[in-house]
Amino acid sequence: MQKKYIVCFLVSWGILLSLHVNSAEPERRYRIIHNNDGSDALGNYWFHKRPLTVHDVNAYVDMVSHSQVTTYMMCTGSDFFYYRSKHGRILGDDLDGKLDCGNDTAATHHYKSFYLNHLNLEKDGTDLIEASLKRAKMHGMEAFITYRMNDLHFNDTTTNCPITYPEFWYTHPEFWTNDDTPGLNGSRALDFAHPEVRAHKLAIITEQLERYEMIDGLDLDFMRFIVYFKQGEGKKNAFLMTELMKEVKAKVDELSEKRGKKILLSVRVPLTVRDCLDKGLDIQEWIRLGLVDFITIGVHWRGNPSLPVAQFIKELGSTTVPVYATIDDGGYKPRETFSHGMFRGMASHILSQGADGIYLFNHYYGAFNSTYQGLLHLEEGGQVCRVISPHLIQELGSPETLAYRNKIYCLSDGVTEYGIKHISSLPLEVRSDDFSKAEIFIGDDPGKTVPEEVILFVRSSKQASFTLKVNGRDITHSAPDYVSLYDKGRGLMEGECQYAFVLPVESIQQGYNTVAFHAADSSLLVKRVEIALKYGDVKTHGYF
């Protein structure tokens, strides 16, 4: 058994109301959703945080128009709002100076700027949601409001910053879960076991449905944040969330009839049917009752580059309800942004696994606009771009536009968020008595679209020698220079090592590929596995 010793590096296609396309059509079209979380726009982060104008709001929408994006979703907030509501304050409203962040005047000024920007729009007779969605409709996109069902961003009383505290939440601590098991701010999450909480949420959703008459749909984002009951009590309380969904659906149907058009109701939920139910979301019952028009699976924030789309569809059972999957900017670690090649790999993975479309979450162009002035910033080596740009939404929306584009397929690193573990074989303990195996999915068919080069990137917990096989074939061609060329030394923890290998093109296949490791030291962990398909020069085939 030959061992290899490697140098260790330390350090707009129109509105698509139905996604099930007639087989007679030559090309399947997908719903491509762009979610704007609202705070980015209300803070005007894409345009140097200058005082917000309607012109700027239009520019946010314009940047995703004339692309593959079919559906524009504008977040309305949670228990804080991006419009003037009967049920709470606008984010950053300091009640004429009565609220602040104590000695942190910078934080006070920062949060108040959101409210001041709202006032700018209000002077022009509009608000962020109305202005955005009218602009989206003008461009021929579907217009959705998306509501975060239990946002925990500001549910932290230790910050001493009441300017950010929603009134209902802050004045009703008796409705908190008081269970810190799930994760960040989980103990201060509103507990939907209380009828008052569910009534409060329904009132907000009803207000938004009635207020924004131009909408084509309502999206309920259960992933922000995925805490609705005390840990372990979701399954027994799932009927309560189903009752809430029935009430929302009844309101949606009532307004659909009144307005003479169907308003769609969609949900964003965890990655498996079991995880959904554990959190109190009986997604199969919702489908049985006809409560939802489409489903998106996603994560809380840390990006998962290998979402189990095919598995979810199988678990869901026979259904005509379309399923989408989220591409999130969270990266492997906080702010370790995915690269362009990774985004293409994620899109290809999602569509090849049978999804009906893609849901872009936190797909921000702030750095592209304000920092790099609309230019693509390349990492050292000139092959990799990590700045999210509008160029990508000309490519991510179909297998046809992804073909022959340089891309990287990745495994999730197995992170757990709010009690939900990303499905992954990583981290993988390498055994000394036998091969340890990881399965990585490739959406491309290398027999039809033959790549110029295939590169395997591996990150390990420490420097080690190991034997490597891909689909049973011995791999010995190491390429240590590729680690820096493709910016793979980023984010290395102390002691970790990054490796690169060139694979024979014929060693990989469309679908799942087995990468097997064997080493004498069984304490070795494989922490990342990525396969890059290079189709040609990055200037013509896309940056990695």
Salt bridges, closest charged atoms under 4 A:
ASP37 OD2 - ARG148 NH2 3.56
ASP56 OD1 - ARG50 NH2 2.54
ASP62 OD1 - ARG135 NE 2.86
ASP62 OD1 - HIS139 NE2 2.64
ASP79 OD1 - HIS200 NE2 3.20
ASP79 OD1 - LYS201 NZ 3.33
ASP94 OD2 - LYS112 NZ 3.11
GLU122 OE2 - ARG84 NE 2.73
GLU122 OE2 - HIS118 NE2 3.26
ASP127 OD2 - ARG211 NH2 3.21
GLU130 OE2 - LYS134 NZ 3.73
GLU142 OE1 - ARG31 NE 2.87
ASP151 OD2 - ARG148 NH1 3.39
ASP151 OD1 - HIS153 ND1 2.73
ASP156 OD1 - ARG188 NH2 3.37
GLU167 OE2 - ARG89 NE 2.95
GLU174 OE2 - HIS172 ND1 2.87
ASP191 OD2 - LYS230 NZ 3.41
GLU210 OE2 - LYS251 NZ 2.74
ASP216 OD1 - LYS137 NZ 3.06
ASP216 OD1 - LYS261 NZ 3.56
ASP221 OD1 - ARG268 NE 3.05
GLU243 OE2 - LYS246 NZ 3.11
ASP253 OD1 - LYS249 NZ 3.23
GLU254 OE2 - LYS251 NZ 3.30
GLU285 OE2 - ARG288 NH2 2.76
ASP293 OD1 - LYS262 NZ 3.28
ASP329 OD2 - ARG335 NH1 3.43
GLU336 OE2 - ARG528 NH1 2.85
ASP356 OD1 - ARG28 NH2 2.83
GLU379 OE1 - ARG490 NH2 2.99
GLU395 OE1 - ARG344 NE 2.58
GLU395 OE2 - ARG405 NH2 2.65
ASP413 OD2 - ARG302 NH2 3.04
GLU417 OE2 - HIS300 ND1 3.52
GLU417 OE1 - HIS422 NE2 3.15
ASP433 OD2 - ARG431 NH2 2.90
ASP444 OD2 - LYS407 NZ 3.04
ASP474 OD1 - LYS469 NZ 2.54
ASP487 OD2 - ARG386 NE 2.70
ASP487 OD2 - ARG490 NE 3.07
GLU496 OE2 - LYS527 NZ 2.63
GLU506 OE2 - ARG473 NH2 3.35
ASP521 OD2 - LYS462 NZ 2.58
GLU530 OE1 - LYS488 NZ 2.57
